[in-house]
């Protein structure tokens, strides 16, 4: 087995005590981290190993994206000045013409950008499955394999069309039974529960305004019978709150709890408009939140109460969200956005750069239920490691290397490892041809637009 030694770096472990080592080392072998510490790696570990001199670098755990819509990489730039409901209404007709081939092309491009921004684990929420569109979940799995990142795919769904009081057009939704059947098939075909899994599947009806109560209730029962996690959107906008009050007589949190959707096997996207009672319920049940600051700003949804969530003990991870509501698609950049946005909400001392890094790593691991496997640099964990170059002109001389990531411009990657395998080297994806991926994304975007 190949052993890789990274040394002479500033190592931020993000372990339980936040240990950091100036001039430290990380040693990887067999897909696992086998040593982390100060100074040079012990000589027996260096012997016969690949030595990576990371002088001038910051080493962190690989970043974990807890919420995305990879197919939306094909529809960036649309409805640029809309709030969520108007943006969705504008884009549903286009998304409802997606298929497996187009999804695969968009997902590969989006995951390449995620990897180049330090992301080693990609959580995706796909909920549009037009009739005859092929194996979309399989296309996502194949694209993740091509890029070389871990994938937490969800088999999402919508069964509440406009004629029934929902937001999506009728032609964009499935029947309840079909959605549940396809969700079970996706789990049975692709979910891997093993410690070093590259692919896991969750079940994820889209949102309270696009799915019926029956689908939410039965999806929760199904997921728990299969031993997989649950995901949906919740409390993203004031319009969603108003919709839930009007249609259900309850807040989004009350509605979801009534249907079995709070628990330590559940994570919600956004949580922007969670009030104190809702935060208390999330904390009491262990329900997680995917914080998506750039998308929330792009759609003017608001700033999630992250400090209050963290103080209450709620698991909070970081998310890019769909690339059509975050044209950047870079997870590393969301650390800075999270820090700055939450300081605007709760003050300059309420969100440190290390808080931002923890949300993007161990926080995300907790949200996805993988805190024993990823999210920190500790012996025995999977070798998902980011090596950031912080001695170039953008960051040279900065007092604190972690501040380069949490307050400065996104540093380039010297290396990105997933399970000890190099995915990015010297800021370039090495697992696939970036130029080819770009051509395929451009062609797929045009092909999708022409289907309208």
Order of alpha helices (4+ residues) and beta strands (2+ residues): beta-beta-beta-alpha-beta-beta-beta-alpha-alpha-beta-alpha-beta-alpha-beta-alpha-beta-alpha-alpha-beta-alpha-beta-alpha-alpha-beta-alpha-alpha-alpha-beta-alpha-beta-beta-beta-alpha
